[in-house]
C-alpha cells in the first residue's frame, strides 16, 4: 500500500472521478445558470484535490476523515466563489481555501489557549483576507487587511501570529529526489532571527509600492547581483537612467520601512 495514501471511511478513494479542464469550465457555466447537479459533479470531481491537501496535515493527531470533511467545506467555498473570467486554474484558487479551512479547524482545536480578543481579531482578519482575495484575485498585504478592519497593522500581525498552530521540527516540507526535507533542515542559526525575518517582511511590503520597472531594477541589482551597466543593457536604457531609477526607488521604499 502506498505510504501517502489517505484512507477515508466510507469513501473508495481509488474510484473518485477526475474532471478535465474543459469539463470543469462546462460545469461551472451550468452551475452559474442554476444547475444544482453541476455543482455536485464539481464537488465530486475535485475530492482528489482535497485528499492531496490533507496529506500535508497528517501526523497532527487528527483523524483523516475529519480533515477530509473540513477540506470539503473549503472546496465548496472555492467552487461557490470561483470566477471563470479570472485567468487562473481552479486548483490554484481552491488549494489555499482548502488549506485555510483546515488550519482554522486545527486552530479551533488547538490545546494552546489564546485570548478571546486576539482570536476575534485574527478570525476577522482571515475573513477579510478571503473577501479581498475573492474581490481582487490576489493575496492582500497585512496593511490592506488592517485598513479594511480599521485596526493597527501591528495588532493584526500579533493576532495572526498568536493563533498559528505549533509545527514539529520533523514535519516534512517536501521531498528532494525521494529524501524528505524537514522543517529543521531549513533553520539557520544566523539567518532566521526575528530581526532578519521582520526586515524581510518590511522590504517586501515596501517593494509593493514600487512600479514594475523599479521592482525589476532592484531585483536585478540587489538579488541577482548585476551591475548598473548590465541592467541598462538588459532593459535597453542608459546606465545613468538606471542609477536615477535605482536611487528614486530606494528613497521611495524608505518611506514605507
N, C-alpha and C positions, 0 to 999 in steps of 0.2 A: 504493500500500500504506500502511495507517495507520502513523503514526510509532511508536506504542506497542505494536504487535503483537509478541508473543513467538513466535518460531519454534522449535519443538521437533522435532528429527529423529525421524521415525517416528510422529509424532502429528499428526493433522489437527485442529488446534485449533478450526477453524470448525465441526466436527461434534460437538464434545463435548456431551453431554446436560446439561440443566439441570433440577433437581428443584424442584417446588413445595414449600411448607411442609407441605402435607397428605401428599404423597408421602414427604417426609423422615421425618415422625413415624411413618408406617406402616412404613417400612423399619427405623427404629430399634427399633420394637417387635418386628418379625420377627427382627432380629439378636439382640436380647436373649433371644429364645426359642430361639436356637441355629441360625438360618438363616444359613449362611456366604455364600450367594448374595446375601442382603440387604446384607451388609457390602460385598461387591464392588460392588454397584449404588450404594451410598452413596459409595464412593470415586470411581467413575467419574462420578457425578453432581455431584461437588464439585471436579473437576480445574480448572474455570474459576476457582474461588476461589484455587487455588494459582497459576495464571497471573497473576491480578490482583495477588497479593502479590509475586511475584518481579519485577514491573516496577519496583518501588522499589529493587531491588538491581542494576539494570542499571548499566553503567559501573563495575563493581567489578573488572573483569578476569577474571571467572568466566564459564564457558560457561553459557548459559541452560538447556541440558539437565541439567547438573549441579545447578544451583539447583532445577530442577523436580523432580528425583528426591529431593533433600533436603526440599523443601517437601512432597512426597507423604508422606514419613515423618512430618512434623509433622501432616499431615492425618489419617493413620491413627491416630496417638496421640490426636488430638482425637475421632475417631469412637469409639475404644475407651473413652474416659473420659467422654464426654458424658452428662449426666444429664437425661433428659427431664422430670423433676419440677421442675427449676430453670426459672424464668420468664425465659429468655434465648434469643435466636436462636442457632442453631448457628454461623452465620458469626461472630457476636460472640465466641463462645467459641473458635472454631477459628483465627481470624486471628492472635491473639497466640502460639498454639502453633506455627503455621507459621513466623511471624517468628522466634520463639525458636530453632527448629531450624536455620533458615538462618543466623542470627547465630552459633550455636555452630559451624557448619561453617566460616563465614568466620573466626572466631577461631582455629580449629584450623589454618587455612591462612594465618594472618597471618604476614607476614615479620618483624614486630617480636617479639622474644623476651621472654617473661615467665617469671619463676622458677617452678619446678615447684610449690613450696609454695603460691605465690599462686594458680596455676591450679587446684590441688586445692581450695583454699578456695572459689574462685569457682564451680567446677563443682558442688561440693556445695551451695552457696548457690542455684544455679539449679535443682538437683534438688529442694531443699526448697521453693523458690518454687512450682514446678509442683505439688508434693504439696499445699501449703497452698491453692493456687488450686482444685485439684480437691476438697479436703475442705470448704472454706468458701465456695466460689464467689465469692471476692473477692480482689483483689490484696493480698498481705501487705505489711506495712511492713518496713523493714530491721531494726528492733528485733525483730520477730516471727521473722524468718529467723535472726537471730543467736541468739535464745533457743533455737530449735529445734536449732541446731547446737552450742549451748553454747560459743560463741566471742564475744569482744568485738565490739560493734556496729561500732566503728571499723575492725576488721580485715576485716569483711565489706564495708564501703564501699570500703576501699582495694583489696581483691582484685577486686571487680566493676569498679571504675574502671580497674584495670590491664589488663583483658582487652578493653576496648572497642576496636573497630577504628577507625582514623582515618577521619574524614569530610571529604570535599572541601568547601571553601567554596562551590564552584559546583554542589553537589548540589541539585537541585530538591526542595523540600519539598512544594509543592502548586501548583496553577495558579489564578490570580485573573483571571477574565474572559479566559482564553486566554494570559495572560502568566505565565511561571514565576516563582515566588518561591524564591530560593536561600537556602542557609544564611547566607551573608554578609549578606543583607538583614535577617536577624533579630538581627544582632550590634550591640550598642551599646557605646560606649566607657565609659559610666558605669554602666549597669545590669547588665552581665553580668560583673562582677568576682566572683572566688571568694568573697569575704566575703558579698556580697549573695546569691549562689546558695546558700551554706550556711545563711544566715539564713532564706531561703525554705523550705529543707528542714526546718529546726528548727521554724519556725512551723507548717508542715503537719503535722509529727509531733505537736506539742503539741496541735493542734486535734483530733486523733483521739481525745483523751481527754476531750473535752467532750460534753455532752448535745446532742441535736439542737436544742433551744431556744437553748442557749448559742452553738452554731455559727451559728445563724440571726441572732442579735442581733449578734455580732461581724462577720459578713459584711455586714449592713445598715449597721452603724455605720462600719466602717473600710474596706470595699471599695466599698460603694455610696454612702458619704458622707452618710448620713441622720442627722438629729438624734435624740436620745433621744425627743423628743416624737413625731416622725414614726414611729419604730419602735413606740412604745407604741400609737399609733393603728392601725398596720397589723396588729399581732398581738393587740390587744384587752386590754392590761394597762396599768397606770398607769406614768407616767414614773419614779416612784420605784422601782417594781419593775424597770424596765429598767436603771436605774442600779445597783441592787444586784446584778442578774444579771450585768451587764457587769463590775463590779469583781470579783465572785467568779470569773468565767470567766478574767479576766486573771491573777488570783492563782493559779488552778489551772494555767494554761498555764506560768506562770513556773517551776513545779516540774519541768517536763519540758524546759526550754530551757537 
